[in-house]
Amino acid sequence: MNTAQATIRDTIADYVVSGYYDTGFDARKLIKKNHLSTPEQTVDFLSDALLAGPLDEDVRARIVAYMDGRVDEEKLRGAAWLIICSPDFQRN
């Protein structure tokens, strides 16, 4: 991984979670359809959906903390972006 790859991954992750491209990523529908009500449940759902292996416990804890007790569209998009930009996504 180098600086150019990190920048590209960051940009693509932002496009995916913000709906810039028609990716089918609809935060409101994901929350409702999957009954996501806690940050822990939300991070686990995203981790299972985006990674082939488990999310590092420290990374998981930081993303749960980022959510600040909220499960809404903004926090779900941010959590997805954090997972996509994490080393776990690169490894998995």
C-alpha positions in Angstrom: 0.0 0.0 0.0 1.3 3.4 -0.9 0.1 7.0 -0.7 -1.5 6.9 -4.1 -3.4 3.7 -3.3 -4.6 5.2 0.1 -5.8 8.3 -1.7 -7.7 6.4 -4.3 -9.2 4.0 -1.8 -10.4 7.0 0.3 -12.0 8.7 -2.7 -13.7 5.5 -3.9 -15.0 4.8 -0.4 -16.4 8.3 -0.2 -18.1 7.9 -3.5 -19.6 4.5 -2.5 -21.0 5.6 0.9 -22.2 9.0 -0.2 -24.2 7.7 -3.2 -22.1 9.6 -5.7 -22.2 6.5 -7.9 -25.3 4.4 -8.1 -23.9 1.7 -5.9 -27.2 0.7 -4.2 -25.7 1.9 -0.8 -28.8 3.4 0.9 -28.0 4.0 4.5 -31.7 4.5 5.5 -32.8 1.3 3.9 -29.9 -0.7 5.4 -30.8 0.6 8.9 -34.4 -0.2 8.5 -34.2 -3.6 6.6 -31.5 -5.0 9.0 -33.1 -3.6 12.2 -29.8 -1.8 13.2 -30.4 -0.2 16.5 -27.0 -0.1 18.3 -23.5 1.0 17.1 -22.1 -2.5 18.0 -24.8 -4.2 15.9 -24.2 -1.8 13.1 -20.4 -2.2 13.0 -20.8 -6.0 13.1 -23.3 -5.9 10.2 -21.0 -3.7 8.1 -17.9 -5.8 9.0 -19.7 -9.0 7.9 -20.9 -7.3 4.7 -17.6 -5.7 3.7 -14.9 -8.1 5.0 -14.0 -11.7 4.2 -12.5 -12.1 7.7 -13.1 -10.6 11.2 -12.5 -6.9 11.9 -9.7 -6.2 14.3 -11.1 -5.7 17.8 -9.3 -2.4 18.3 -10.5 -1.1 15.0 -14.1 -2.3 15.8 -13.9 -0.5 19.2 -12.8 2.7 17.6 -15.5 2.6 15.0 -18.1 1.9 17.7 -16.8 4.9 19.6 -17.0 7.1 16.5 -20.7 6.3 16.2 -21.1 8.0 19.6 -24.2 6.0 20.5 -26.0 6.9 17.3 -27.3 4.8 14.5 -28.4 7.1 11.7 -27.5 7.6 8.1 -24.5 9.8 8.7 -22.9 7.5 11.2 -23.6 4.4 9.2 -22.0 6.0 6.1 -19.1 7.1 8.2 -18.6 3.6 9.8 -18.7 2.0 6.3 -16.1 4.5 5.1 -13.9 3.7 8.1 -14.1 0.0 7.4 -13.4 0.4 3.7 -10.4 2.5 4.5 -9.1 0.2 7.3 -6.1 -2.2 7.0 -8.6 -5.0 7.6 -10.3 -4.2 4.3 -7.0 -4.3 2.5 -6.1 -7.7 4.1 -9.5 -9.2 3.5 
